[in-house]
Amino acid sequence: MNRPLAIDLFGCGGGMALAMLLAGFAVAGPVDVDPIWAEIIRMNFCGPDRLLPHCSQAFPLTADLLRITPQQVATMLAIRLDELVFVHGSPPCQDHSYGGFRRRIGPGHDCLLVMADWADACPDAFITVENVFGVDDSSRFHELICRLRRNRETQWYKTCATWWGVAQHRDRIWVVSAPQGRACP
């Protein structure tokens, strides 16, 4: 049986990719611009005694999502965009976080809109976006929500990790976007 295909954008250390694998998804690859994160993911995921004994050279993919299209990513990963059923992204949060002094000057602003580009490129996939409290104060966040709601069922929520039994207080914003005609969880 083939497992449904997912992708983790702005993958950092691969936490969401790990969750996807444990939930039964095949993961096309965490994608992140930082080669250090890529090496950490490769060390943790790939190898004979790891979750993925046979990683491809493109897993994880080091790429700047602000400068390449979803189709280019799909080509690099040797997948088709219409195969993806789940697309997740955790764009950089420093521009929006209280810890990052809410600078609103860096690339994190536009990284939010990368998620709308992926939703357009994968109309049949479920899309999730995770970020920090404060992102909902940004114009790019509201632009993301408007773009998603054009053709999709989209909701966003404020949550805290402690609500789910995690021993760390982490306030987060989650956007959940379902394909047109599908219920938004």
Protein Blocks (a to p, Z undefined) as FASTA:
>chain_A
ZZdddddehklnommmmmmmmnopacfbdcdfblklmmmmmmmmgcjklmblbacfklcc
dddfklccfklmmmmnopafklpmbdcddddfklmmmkloonolammlmmmmmmmmmmmm
mmmbccdddddehjlmpmklmmmmmmmmmmpccddddddfklnopabdcdddddddddeh
iacZZ
